[in-house]
Amino acid sequence: MLYTDVVGFLNGSMNIQRVSAAEAKRKIEEEGWVLLDVRSMPEYADAHAPGAYNVPFLHKTPNGMLPNQDFAR
C-alpha cells in the first residue's frame, strides 16, 4: 500500500492506494514518490528496499513494541 497523504494517515483520514510492486517502483522512479518503511529500526537494518527511508511507527524494546512518540512530528 502507498499512503498518498501522510497527514491524512496521521490524523485518521487515510488516503490509501493499493499498487503492485512494479507500479510502486514506477511511481518512485518516474513521479518522484518516496518509500517510507515504517518497520522498527532493527527490522529496517536487517533488510529494506533500496532508497527507502525508515520512519518507525513502533520501537522494539525489551518490553515489546512501543509507539514511536516522534512519529507524528
N, CA and C of each residue as an Amber inpcrd file, in Angstrom:
protein
   219
   0.8400000  -1.1700000   0.0000000   0.0000000   0.0000000   0.0000000
   0.8830000   1.2310000   0.0000000   0.4210000   2.2280000  -0.6570000
   1.0960000   3.5160000  -0.6310000   0.1970000   4.5110000   0.0710000
   0.7430000   5.2260000   1.0150000  -0.0010000   6.2880000   1.6640000
   0.2690000   7.5530000   0.8700000  -0.7470000   8.0250000   0.1780000
  -0.5630000   9.1870000  -0.6840000  -0.7850000  10.4890000   0.0590000
  -1.1550000  10.4100000   1.3190000  -1.4220000  11.5930000   2.1200000
  -0.9630000  11.3110000   3.5400000   0.2970000  11.6170000   3.8530000
   0.8510000  11.2840000   5.1600000   0.0890000  12.0020000   6.2680000
  -0.2650000  13.2540000   6.0750000  -1.0300000  13.9760000   7.0910000
  -2.3580000  13.2820000   7.3280000  -3.0080000  12.8600000   6.2630000
  -4.2640000  12.1230000   6.4010000  -4.0730000  10.8240000   7.1530000
  -2.9540000  10.1630000   6.9120000  -2.6490000   8.9360000   7.6440000
  -2.5340000   9.2370000   9.1340000  -1.8210000  10.3060000   9.4600000
  -1.5870000  10.6370000  10.8620000  -2.8400000  11.0970000  11.5810000
  -3.7450000  11.7860000  10.8790000  -4.9400000  12.2740000  11.5730000
  -6.1460000  11.3500000  11.3930000  -5.9550000  10.2150000  10.7490000
  -7.0080000   9.2110000  10.6640000  -7.8770000   9.2700000   9.4220000
  -7.6380000  10.2120000   8.5280000  -8.4210000  10.2750000   7.2900000
  -7.5460000   9.8020000   6.1330000  -7.1090000   8.5500000   6.2230000
  -6.1430000   7.9880000   5.2830000  -6.6130000   7.9920000   3.8340000
  -5.6780000   8.2640000   2.9700000  -5.8750000   8.1150000   1.5330000
  -4.9070000   7.0230000   1.1060000  -5.4200000   5.7900000   0.9890000
  -4.5780000   4.6390000   0.6860000  -4.8450000   4.1740000  -0.7300000
  -3.7770000   3.9090000  -1.4320000  -3.8870000   3.4040000  -2.8010000
  -3.0960000   2.1040000  -2.8770000  -3.7550000   1.0260000  -3.2360000
  -3.0490000  -0.2470000  -3.4170000  -2.4440000  -0.2900000  -4.8110000
  -1.1520000  -0.5950000  -4.8450000  -0.4620000  -0.7190000  -6.1270000
   0.4550000  -1.9330000  -6.0700000   0.7750000  -2.4580000  -7.2160000
   1.6980000  -3.5830000  -7.2900000   3.1180000  -3.0790000  -7.0240000
   4.0230000  -4.0020000  -6.7850000   5.4250000  -3.6310000  -6.5780000
   5.9680000  -2.9300000  -7.8160000   5.5750000  -3.4020000  -8.9940000
   6.0460000  -2.7860000 -10.2410000   5.5250000  -1.3530000 -10.3720000
   4.2590000  -1.1310000  -9.9980000   3.6870000   0.2160000 -10.0810000
   4.3420000   1.1350000  -9.0500000   4.6130000   0.6280000  -7.8590000
   5.2980000   1.4260000  -6.8410000   6.6850000   1.8260000  -7.3440000
   7.3860000   0.8860000  -7.9380000   8.7240000   1.1650000  -8.4920000
   8.6430000   2.2530000  -9.5560000   7.6410000   2.1590000 -10.4170000
   7.4780000   3.1540000 -11.4730000   7.1840000   4.5340000 -10.8870000
   6.3070000   4.5900000  -9.8990000   5.9510000   5.8730000  -9.2800000
   7.1630000   6.5010000  -8.5980000   7.9810000   5.6830000  -7.9680000
   9.1910000   6.1780000  -7.3120000  10.1640000   6.7150000  -8.3590000
  10.3750000   5.9590000  -9.4170000  11.3480000   6.3440000 -10.4480000
  10.8710000   7.4870000 -11.3320000   9.6030000   7.4940000 -11.7070000
   9.1070000   8.4590000 -12.6930000   8.3560000   9.6430000 -12.1000000
   7.7620000   9.4670000 -10.9300000   6.9370000  10.5320000 -10.3600000
   7.5230000  11.1230000  -9.0780000   8.6850000  10.6070000  -8.6770000
   9.3500000  11.1620000  -7.5100000   8.7580000  10.7590000  -6.1740000
   7.9440000   9.7030000  -6.1650000   7.3820000   9.2530000  -4.8970000
   8.5120000   8.7330000  -4.0070000   8.2930000   8.7310000  -2.7030000
   9.2760000   8.2820000  -1.7240000   8.6980000   7.0920000  -0.9680000
   9.5440000   6.0970000  -0.7270000   9.1210000   4.9110000   0.0080000
   9.5020000   5.0740000   1.4730000   8.4940000   5.0970000   2.3490000
   8.7250000   5.1520000   3.7940000   8.5240000   3.7610000   4.3700000
   9.5320000   3.2620000   5.0360000   9.4790000   1.9590000   5.6850000
   9.1820000   2.2170000   7.1570000   8.0120000   1.8220000   7.6310000
   7.5890000   2.1300000   8.9980000   7.8920000   0.9950000   9.9820000
   8.6590000   0.0230000   9.5510000   9.0360000  -1.0630000  10.4580000
  10.0480000  -0.5490000  11.4830000  10.3030000  -1.3480000  12.5170000
  11.2580000  -0.9520000  13.5500000  12.6590000  -0.8050000  12.9530000
  13.5150000  -0.0940000  13.6760000  14.8820000   0.1280000  13.1940000
  15.6510000  -1.1820000  12.9930000  15.5490000  -2.1670000  13.9050000
  16.2450000  -3.4350000  13.6620000  15.7170000  -4.1670000  12.4190000
  14.4070000  -4.1210000  12.1990000  13.8400000  -4.7680000  11.0100000
  14.3420000  -4.0860000   9.7450000  14.3840000  -2.7590000   9.7510000
  14.8750000  -1.9970000   8.6110000  16.3520000  -2.3040000   8.3600000
  17.1390000  -2.3460000   9.4500000  18.5720000  -2.6230000   9.3200000
  18.8250000  -4.0080000   8.7450000  17.9340000  -4.9520000   9.0560000
  18.0830000  -6.3230000   8.5630000  17.9230000  -6.3870000   7.0500000
  16.9560000  -5.6690000   6.5100000  16.7270000  -5.6370000   5.0570000
  15.6860000  -4.5800000   4.7440000  15.8980000  -3.8670000   3.6430000
  14.9190000  -2.8630000   3.2060000  15.0890000  -2.6070000   1.7160000
  14.0590000  -2.0240000   1.1500000  14.0910000  -1.7030000  -0.2790000
  15.1140000  -0.5930000  -0.5220000  15.8270000  -0.6640000  -1.6380000
  16.7950000   0.3930000  -1.9580000  16.1180000   1.7580000  -2.0010000
  16.7270000   2.7440000  -1.3600000  16.2130000   4.1030000  -1.3750000
  15.1220000   4.3870000  -0.3610000  14.6980000   3.3820000   0.4060000
  13.6290000   3.5770000   1.3880000  14.1440000   4.3810000   2.5800000
  13.2600000   5.1760000   3.1590000  13.5580000   5.9220000   4.3810000
  12.8600000   5.2310000   5.5360000  13.5580000   5.0910000   6.6580000
  12.9860000   4.4400000   7.8310000  12.3950000   5.4780000   8.7760000
  11.0870000   5.3910000   8.9720000  10.3630000   6.2140000   9.9390000
   9.5420000   5.2240000  10.7650000  10.1550000   4.6480000  11.8110000
   9.4820000   3.5790000  12.5400000   8.2110000   4.0320000  13.2510000
   7.1480000   3.2990000  13.0310000   5.8840000   3.5450000  13.7170000
   5.9630000   3.0300000  15.1510000   6.6920000   1.9250000  15.3360000
   6.8900000   1.3200000  16.6510000   8.3780000   1.1010000  16.8820000
   8.7920000   1.1080000  18.1390000  10.1680000   0.7770000  18.5050000
  10.1700000  -0.5600000  19.2340000  11.1480000  -1.3980000  18.8860000
  11.3060000  -2.6840000  19.5430000  12.0510000  -2.4590000  20.8590000
  11.4540000  -2.8870000  21.9680000  12.0580000  -2.7330000  23.2900000
  12.0350000  -4.0750000  24.0050000  12.7490000  -4.1940000  25.1240000
  12.6940000  -5.4450000  25.8930000  11.2780000  -5.7770000  26.3670000
  10.4200000  -4.7580000  26.4540000   9.0330000  -4.9710000  26.8890000
   8.0620000  -5.1170000  25.7280000   8.5750000  -5.3050000  24.5360000
   7.7340000  -5.4430000  23.3540000   7.7770000  -4.2060000  22.4790000
   6.8620000  -4.1100000  21.5680000   6.8160000  -2.9900000  20.6400000
   6.0580000  -1.8210000  21.2840000   6.6770000  -0.6390000  21.2630000
   6.0600000   0.5530000  21.8370000   5.9510000   1.6340000  20.7660000
   4.8970000   2.4480000  20.8220000   4.7240000   3.5010000  19.8170000
   5.9080000   4.4720000  19.8040000   6.2700000   4.9080000  18.6290000
   7.3030000   5.9180000  18.4410000   6.6770000   7.2820000  18.6930000
   7.0500000   7.9270000  19.7740000   6.4680000   9.2200000  20.1420000
   6.8060000  10.3070000  19.1310000   7.8490000  10.1240000  18.3260000
   8.2560000  11.1170000  17.3390000   7.6050000  10.8960000  15.9810000
   6.7890000   9.8480000  15.8330000   6.2430000   9.5040000  14.5180000
   5.4420000  10.6420000  13.9090000   4.6580000  11.3170000  14.6880000
   3.7640000  12.3550000  14.1520000   4.4360000  13.7170000  14.0190000
   5.6950000  13.8390000  14.3790000   6.3750000  15.1460000  14.2830000
   6.7250000  15.4910000  12.8720000
